Amino acid sequence: MNQCKRDRRILVWLAFIVLFSLSLGIGAILSLAKPVDAAPPPVPPEQTGDKPAYAGSAACGNCHKDIHADWTSTRHAMAFSSPIFQRDWSELSKQTSCLQCHTTGFNAQNGSFSEEGVSCEACHGPFQPNHPSEPMPLKPDADLCSACHKGTTDEWRASKHNAAGVQCQACHNPHNQTPKADSITGLCTNCHKQRGDSFTHSTHANAGLECSNCHMYTAPRQEDPIGGLAPTGHTFSVGSDACIGCHQETVHTRDQLIRLGGLSLPTPQVSLESLQQTISAKDEQITDLKVSSQSRLYTGLIQGAIVGLLTGGAAAWVVSKRIRVVEEEENE
């Protein structure tokens, strides 16, 4: 009987130890497992026959080594990994709509994408099976850039560059995203040769300014742009705000404009003693004018009184004389 009780106690303790150990093991596994987010981040889509097959920028770099090397350090390459984008994206609760311009191969239906950043296939399209025997499809015009840079291309459409058919790629190298010249002024003078020659000898050029400092001027941003959109100056028009941006205190001063034009005259030296003498003379003139004004006032009053007495007396004499004549006629 005692043996049976002892065996039962042992079984109870064994069951407790086994269950306790299992609980500890499950708890440890769960603590080490990666937590599941309510909205998991997008993942690259599985490649199937009915979907575009993205090969990735590394595959393009196997043949286009120089272009790929230039691209890796650009803003396009870091459009997703940029700390600024990651901060803003987190503040917007990681809205998938942002990924349309910051990833490659974005799928709006499920929020997935093929590659982080704006890679080769974001502009050239998914890899074509017959490439390189057949070129990758690409139409290099503003319509391609406007898919993401809508604000900039809208400004460009309002410019004379658009009217002249000067597309984005005429000035911008799409792979390394640098101007197609050693400097902005050098880029502009490729077409605007006459104006470029006159500008290079101006005071602005001597101060180290480029054409874009005036023709692409935008006011310094005090806050982050809303939705990543901000003016970029691609209308190329110059307004008064461009002048005020540098000449805030002197833009309306004629003397400063003359000095900037190199036409300023030497300022005459005036001593403090001569200024005090001039002030004293002016004070005396003011006092004399006040006395003269008061004298003319009194003289005018006296003259008015004399004229009033004479004309009033004459009028009274005429009226009284007329009354007497009338009375005599009535008496007769």
Phi, psi and omega in degrees: 000313179296325179295322179295318178298318181295320179295321178298318179297321180295318179297319178299313179295321178297316178298318179297315182295319180296312180297320179296318179295318177299319179297318178297317180296316179296319178298320179294318179297315180295324181290330180274342181289148179290126181297147180268122179284155177295325177232090183298148180295153180298148179237156179302139182286153174286137182278123178233172185294332183265008180238153178299137180262110179270125182276334181097154184294330180297323178295321178294325181292343178298326179255320184260066187296314183294315180296318180295321179295320177295321184291327188299337182256012183269169177292331176298314181296326183257022182298331179265319185279351181304132179301326179294315179295317181298322178294309181295322181295321178293320179295333178267019179059033176053055177296131183291339180298333179294333185288348179299327180254350185249005177221175177245138179072036182291135178249108184292340183287321181237004177074015181269167178209165183269322184208144177289146179081174179265096184264188184305314186285350175293329179256319184277349182088169180302152182302133180265133184302329183269007177280137017265001179297329174246133182291154176290137183291131180201130175247099186282084176216181185294335179299324178294314182290328185292346177303327178243320184265059186293316181299317181294315180291330174295320176297315181299322181296337178269005185258168175287338175299316178297316180298329180271359179079021178276108184274172182304316185290350176291333181248326186256134170279115187291340184273312178259357175058039175243158177297151181276048177193168181288336180213165179295317179297320176298324178294316182293322183287353172300327178250317184266067187292315183295314179292326178295321179295321180287328182290324186297341179258009183272168178295329178296314179296320179295335178275000177090014180275153176251169179304321185293338180299331178254316186281346177231029183292135172226142181296140179303134182283133175268337181225165178295144180295146179284124179065020180076006183261133179206149178297141182239000176077024183274012167277340177063018178266147182254121176247178181296335180296331178294320178291317183293332180303327179255321185256055185298322186260350187235000187296332180259009182263118183296319181299323180291322178295321178295320181294318179297330178278000179076020183250013184288144179260153179297139181282125181295142179274124181239131181277159179294325181295317180293325177295319179295321178296319179297320179295318180297318180296319179294322177298318178297319178297320179296318179297316179299321179295320178297314180296316180297322179295318179295320180297316180297327179294311181296318179300318179297320179296316181296315180297320178296321180294317180296313180298322180295320179295316183294310182292322178294319179295318180296317180297319180295321180296318180296316182296316181294322178296320180293323179296319180296319179298317180296318182294319179296320179295324179290324180292322179291000000 
